Amino acid sequence: MPADWRRLASDRKQRQMDSIPKEWIIPPLPDSVLDVSQYPETCGLLTSKDIEITSTTDVDNLLHKIASGAWSSVEVTTAFAKRAIIAHQLVGRHVLVFSFID
């Protein structure tokens, strides 16, 4: 049974990776890198505008920027999608590394 769930998980992970736009795939990090908290800002995938958008913690400010036309809804959605995909890839890779240790 354990091999079966691992195969299913591996297949699902591969399908998930295949669904990410190729230009949004991040390069592999060495297994020794454990602190990836600054990686989204330094990996080169996010523009300075993407970083500004996704670093905004004030929802009213975010909505004001969209309403005023400073940021389009497409820019905001794309920036958050890119950042989420970066995070997902980082978490997914570390989970896979640790799942094969046992």
C-alpha positions, -999 to 999 in steps of 0.1 A, spaced: 0 0 0 27 26 8 43 23 -26 9 28 -42 2 62 -25 37 73 -32 32 66 -69 -1 84 -70 14 114 -52 43 114 -76 20 113 -106 -2 141 -92 29 162 -85 41 157 -120 7 167 -135 7 198 -113 42 208 -124 32 202 -160 4 227 -156 27 256 -145 37 279 -174 72 271 -184 84 307 -178 72 304 -142 92 273 -134 119 281 -108 154 265 -110 161 238 -84 177 249 -52 203 229 -33 188 207 -6 209 226 19 189 258 14 163 258 41 154 295 44 135 304 12 116 333 27 133 359 5 134 337 -26 103 351 -43 119 386 -43 153 374 -55 145 346 -80 140 370 -109 105 358 -118 87 387 -101 91 422 -115 96 451 -91 59 459 -97 49 423 -89 69 426 -56 53 459 -47 18 445 -54 23 412 -35 40 430 -6 10 452 -1 -7 444 32 -33 471 32 -63 458 13 -78 494 11 -46 506 -5 -46 476 -30 -82 484 -39 -74 521 -43 -45 513 -66 -68 492 -88 -97 518 -87 -73 546 -96 -58 527 -125 -23 526 -110 -26 488 -111 -49 468 -134 -68 438 -120 -49 416 -145 -15 429 -131 -27 422 -95 -40 388 -103 -9 378 -123 14 390 -96 -3 370 -69 -6 339 -91 32 341 -99 41 345 -62 17 316 -52 33 294 -79 68 302 -66 58 293 -31 40 262 -42 71 250 -60 94 257 -30 71 239 -6 65 210 -30 102 204 -35 110 205 2 81 181 9 94 157 -17 129 158 -3 117 150 32 92 124 21 120 102 7 141 103 39 120 78 57 
